[in-house]
């Protein structure tokens, strides 16, 4: 059940890709040396033709250089992580850890070092039994040249990746991908006729009285819910579940993850299987948690608006990306919380984030910290107007109107300049106009 958790950890690690590439280098070294032994004296063109001493010197030089450069790359990566953490917040480190380019660059130098080391041990200098793996040495020279190009690209990549706009763009792409993946939710099929209100309506009679709680086994954040496993368990044991938590929520050991009906069917084994479907960890994960990426953008914006940084341009960039995500979310149909199996039987009631909840997470803290910054306030209202043009549901329009009104009230209290206030009132009027549904 925890395979999703391990896959997410592997994706966010600096060791997995280098280990895989190093293992490939071991296999390649053994293979090329075997080819050299069979092709000894064949006179293959375009290969290394020097003696054993020269081959040893070449391989030793390349190996020493690669391990040194690998240390430099690791140091540069740590410097980039430190700068990003101090300036943009520690939560952006997850985005850096998933950067495949850094993982491949580290793996390139480590793999080249290991390849040269393994080939070097096969060089024999005794004249009557001399052996120079010409193809392997030639391939080591090719790897050295390629590694030089990789180093140049890595320096460029690091200099670009620590720029605020690049980090914001990367987080925004993760957020967009999360929205596409999570909505509509794929836990079984929509339950026709159940509606979208996750109340007790539609649940079996006596659910509240006869259902049994499934408590969490440990403290932490719910990172992933294995929806397929829950549906299979519910169908196999003829159960109905109401999930009490969703990814991103913090749970305390012993508190309810879900309520399952009928409760008398829950034995120790089934209890363990149900608990295993909820992956709980020490930190939030973007795998199924849309609000996590939203909070990353909000954190960058709030830090940029702090008196010690005072960088409204970065905050505006975050607001633009948040507006894009809200538009994407607004165009999605909200899934019914009631999920049925392939036979149309209600199995799971799973509450999902609403547009209002996402909008609150995205806009509240930025609004609270920008009430005295006219440029960010104006961009907030412009973004609300753009989002308003994407809205399809009346309750979503009410949500955005409420946020626009709070933004204007805060600006009236925090911005003394009349000219700025007039600009803000104009943007607010544009928001009200955009909130009027167009006739169809």
N, C-alpha and C positions, 0 to 999 in steps of 0.2 A: 504493500500500500504506500510505502514511503518513497517509492521510486521517483515520484515527481519532486520530492524534496531534495533527493540526492542529485538529480539532474540539474536542478536550479543551483545547487552548491557547486557542481562541476562547472557550470557556465560562468559562475562568478569567482572562479579560482584562477590563480596564476600558475598552478602546477600541472593541471591536467594536460593541456595542449603541449607544453614542453616535454612532459613524460612520454606522451604518445609519439612525438617527433623523435625523441631520443631512442625509443624502442625501434622506430623505423630506421634510425641511423645504425643501430646495432645489426639489424637484419641486412641492411644495404652493405655494410662493411664485410660481413661474412660472405655475402653473395659475390661481391666484386673481387674479393681475394680468391674465392674459389674459381672464378672465371680466369683470374690472372694465372693461377696454378695450371690450368688446362691450356691456356694460350701462351705459355712461356716460350719465348723464342719465335713467335709467329710473325714478328715484324709488323705489328699493327700501326698504321700511320696516325699522326696527330696525337700520340701519347707521349708521356714522359720517358726520356731515353737516358737519363743520368744513372749514376751508380748508386750503391746502397748508402754511402755516406751522404750524398746529396739528397736522396729520398728521405733519409732520417732527418736531415736538417730542415727540409721543406715541411714535412709533417709536424715536426716539433715546433717550428715557428708558427705555423697556422694554428695548431692546438693552443699554444700559449697566448696568441693574439685573441682567439675566440673567447677563451675563458675570461680574459681581461675585459674585452668589450662587453661580455655578458654582465660582468659586475658593474660596468659603467651604465648599461641600459637599466639594470635594476635600480641603481642609484637615481638616475633621471626619473624613473617611474615613481619612486618614493617621493622625490621632490615635487613632481606634478601632483601626486595625491595630497601631499601636505599643503600645497598652495590652494588647491581646490577646496580642501576641507576648511581651511582657515578663512577663505574669502567667500565661499558660496554655501558652506554648510557640510556637516559630516555625512548627511544622507545622499549627497551626490556621489560619494565614493562607490556606491553600488553600481552606478553607471560606468565608472572607470574600470572596476573589476571585471565587468562583462565585455570590455573592449577587446575584441578578438585580435586586433592588430598587435597590441602589446604582447599578448600571449604567443602569437606566431613569431614575433621578433625574438623574444626570449628563447623560444624553442629552436629557432634557426641557429643561433650561436651555440647553444648547448649541444644540439645535434651535430653540428660541424665539429665541435671540440671532441665529442665522443667518437665520431667517425674517424677522425685523424688519429686519435689515441689507439683505437683498435687496429687500424691499418699499420701504425708504426710498430706494433709488437710483432708483426709478421715479417718485417724486413730482416734478412739475414746477411751478415757482412762477411762470414767465413768464405774464402775464395772458392774452395772446392764444393761448397754447398750454398753459394750466394743466391739470394732471391730478392728481386725488386718487383713489387706489385705495381706495374706500370699503369694499368688502367685505374687502379684505386688511387694512386698518387695524382694522376691527371684529374680524376673526379674531385679530389680534395682541393686542387687548384681552382676548379670551376666553382666549388662551393665557397671558397674564399672570396672570389670575385663577386659572386652573388651576395654574400654576406656584407660586403662593402656597400653594395646598392641598398640592401635592407637597412643598414645603419643610417645611410643618408635619408632614406624615406622615414625612418623612425624619428630622427631629429625634427623633420618637417611635421610629422604627425603629432608629436608631443607639443610643439609650439602652437599648433592649431587647436589641439584638443583641450588645452587649458584656458582658451578664450571663453568668456562668458556666453557669447552668442552661440558658440559651437556646443557648449554643454546644455544650454537651454534647448537648442534644436534637437539634440540627442534624446533628452528627457521627453520632449514633446512627441518625438517619433515613437518612443516606448508607450506613452499615454495613448496615442492614436491606435497603436497595435493592440493595446489592452482593451480599448473600447470595441474594436472590431471583433476581438476574440470573445468577449464576455457578453455582448448584447446582440441578439437576444440570447438569453441563457439556455444552455443545452443540457438540462437535467430532464431527460425524458421529453415529452411533448406537452404543449399547452393544454390545459384542461378546459375544454369548451364549456361555456356556461358558468364557470366559476367566478369570472370577473377578475379584478386586479387588486382587491382589498384583502390583505392577508389576515383577515379576522377568523373567528372560529366557524364562520359560515362555510358549508361544504365539507367539513370534517365529519367523521362518523359520530353518531350520537354517543354521548358519554366519553368523548375523547379526553376532555379536561380531567374527568374523574378517574378514568381507567388507564391513561397513558403513564408511562414510566420515563423518568429522566435518565439520560445518558450523561454522566458527569465526565468532565475533562480529567485526564490522568496527570496533567502537569500544568504549571503556569506558563503563559507565553502568548504570542500572537498567532492567530490562525492564519497560516500561509496559503494552504491549499485544501480544498475539499474535493475528495475523489467522488464526483457526482455519479459516475458510471457504477462504482462499487456500491454506493448507497442504493441506487435504483435496483441493482441486481439483488442485494440483500432484502430489500423491501418486497420485491416480487417473489423471491424464493420462499420467504417466510410469511407472506401475506400480511405485511405490516403497512402502517401509515405513519409517516414521520413529519414532524414540524421542527425545522431547524431553528435553534435559538440564536445562533451566531452565524456570521458570514466572514469571508476572508478579510483580514484587516482588524477584526475585533480582538481585544485582549481578553483572555479567559483565565480564571483562577482555578486551580486544581479543586475538584469537587463541585464546581458550578456546572450548570446544564449546558451541554452542547446541542442537545435535541431532546424532543419528547417523542416517544414511540408508543403506538397503540397497536394491538393490545399488550399491556405491560407484562402479563403472565407468560408470554412467549420468550421473554428475554432471559436467556441463561448466561452463564459466565463466558462461554465461547462467543456467542453472538454479541455480547457486550464488548468484548475485545475487538471483534471485527468492525463493529460500528465506530468504536473509538479510533481505530487505526485509519479510518477513512478521513479523519480530520488531522491534517499535518500541522503540528504546533511547533513554533520555533521561537528563538530569542529576539527576532526582529521582524518587521513587516517585509513582505516580498511583493514585487510587482506582478507575480505570476497570475493571480486572480484578483488583485486588489487595485481597482482603478483609482481610488482616492490616494493611494501611495504616491503615484506619479504626480497627481495634482498637488499634493503636499510638498513635493520636492520643488516644483515651480514656485509655489507660494513662499517657501522658505528662502529661496534665492531672492525673490522680490522684497520680502520683509527685511532681509539682511542689507539689501541695496538701499533701502529707505532709512536705515538706522543712521543716527547722527555721525557715527564714526566712519561710515562709508559714504553716504550721501551721493548715491549713484542712480538718479532717476531713469537714466537711459536703460540700464539693466532691468529695472522694475517694469518699464514700458514694454521691453521685449518679452518679459514673462506674461504680462497682461495680454499681449497679442496672441501668444501661444495658447493661453488659457481660453481666450475667445474662440480660437479655432477648435479646441477640444469640446467646448460647450455647444458649438454649432453641430459638431459631429454627433454628440450625445443627443441633442434635441431632435435630430432627424431619425433616430432609432426608435423603433416601437418598443415600449416597455413590456417585458415579458410578464405573463401571468405568474404569480407566485405559486400557483397550483400546477404540479407536474404529474402527468399520468404515464403509465407504462404502455407497452405496445398493444395491450388489450383495452386501453381506455380507462383503466382503473386508477383512481387517485392514489398516489404513493407518497409524494413529498410536497410539503409546503415550504418553499424557500424564498424568504424575503430578499429582494435585490435593492441596490442603491437607486434612489429616485433622482430625478433631475434637480429637485429642490435641494437635496442633500449634497450633490456634487457642486451646485452653484454656491451653496453656503461655504463649503470647504474651499472653493476657489476664490471667492470674492471677499469674504468677511475680513480676514486678517489684513489683506492688502488695503481694503477701504479704511480700516481702523488706523493703519500706519501711514496713510497718504492723505489724510484729511487736511493737512497744511501744505501739501505739495500740489500746486495747481496743475502742473503738466501731467502728473500721473492720474489725478482726478479726472481731468479732461479725457485722457485716453481710456480710463475706466468707463466713462459714459459713452464714448464712441464705440467701445467694444460691446457694451450692453445693447446699443442700437443695432450693431451688426448681428449679434446673437438673436435679438428680437425678430429680425427678418427671417430667421431660420426656424422659429418656433411653430409647432403645429397644434399644441394642446393649450387649452385655455388656462389650466393650472400652471403651466410653465410661464405663460405671459404674466400671470399674477406674481409669480416668483421674481421675474426679472424687473417688474415694475417696483416691487418692494425693495429690491437692491438699489435700483436707480434713486428712489426716494431717500434711502439711507445715505447714499453717496452725496446727494445734494445737501441734505441736512448737515452732514459732517463738514462739508466745504463751507457752508454759511457760517459755521462756528469757528473754523480753523483758518480761513483765508481772509485777510483783511482788505485786500486790493479789490476795488469795485470793478475794474476792468476784467480781472480774472473771473470774478463772480458772474459778470454778464456772459462771458464765454461759456461758463459752466451751465448757466440757465439756458443758453441756446442749445447746448448738447442735450440737456434734459428734455427740452421741447422736441428735439429730434427723436429721442428715445420714446416719448409718448406717442409720437406719430408712427414710429415703426411698430409699436405694440398693437396698433389697430389692425385686426385681421383683414386681409385683402379679400374682396368678394370673389367667389368662384363661379 
